[in-house]
């Protein structure tokens, strides 16, 4: 009874990240506790948005890690009382010549320890349909259920934790829950992670392609605008001082068109960059989690897998919207400029003829009449944006 109470008490003092008794526990604003070193390592690669590994609470910036004094005192008292004899050393059952060597691996299904040189020998032994399940000898205690002293060979789908057969079949806390073999579930998780990794890599490539198209479109528009500026200047030089103001307004219109396009282009690139950053973070988290699946102890707590799968599903669930591409109708623009040039030339030639007739009739210029008719400088319909 005392042993069960001690094991239950120890379960409440386990860090969700390292699965060991807390070392310098700190508390997040969401009231969940972690080892200071564990949460610091978990957030080491995140410079912006960070999340609580337990409840997935998001924080725009890393919150201050305040030491949980009460929990620290409880851990210290527990460690002081938790004095027990070291477990008996396990020895290889396959060593036949000389004294048996210390065991390096233990098969949880056969409950047979073996040294490193006899690992393959054990794997060749007959086993159940589910096969052998080898773990490090130092991890055997962690794989033992503290309540039933049996190995956790099943995975509870409801709680997302590894449990023993007594927990789920014989009036245990997980009775009635859907369970499966822990090794089968681990292989399924590995396949899901690999699939999500492939999808994120494809999404990353799609974003890179769209960013390349946006940059190429930006360069083409900038080059065309630059070319049009030069052609406009060449045409407006023929109009001398009378067209200086019109030249200035036209160049400003081109600059505004370029600025408008660049603003739209930059906004799209920024949005895609944010989605790229999010995809990179999720890809890094998936890779880190995938690497951890190599260790069988990973299956002791797979809550983080479901959280990460939900986040990657949100990231890749919708298709990328096609980018908005700018279009500059240079032909229409140049035609408008040519029409204005002809209009102004005809207008000037006609007014010169009128002035000459008036000078012949009256011997001078009528001061009450305007020397030049006003020119219409309304905006020209040459700029289109889709």
Buried (B, 14 or more C-beta within 10 A) or exposed (E): EEEEEBBEBBEEBBBBBBEEBBBBBBBBEBEBBBBBBBBEEBBEEBEEEBBBBBEBBEBEEBBEBEEBEEBBEBBEEBEEEEEEEEEEEBBBBBBEEEEBBEBBBBBBBBEBBBBEEBBEEBBEEEBEEEEBBBBBBEBBEBBBBBBBEBBBBBBBBEBBBBBBBBBBBEEBEBEEBEBEBBBEBBEEBBEBBEEBBEBBEEBBEBBEEBBEEBEEBBEEBBEBBEEBBEEBEEBBEEBEEEBEEBBEEBBEBBEEBBEEBBEBBEEBBEEBEEBBBBBEBBBEBBEEBBEEBEEBBBBBBBBBBEBBBEBBEEBBEEEEEEBBBBEBEBEBBBEBBEEBBEEBEEBBEEBEEEBEEBEEEEEEEEEEEEEEEEBEEEEBEBBEEE
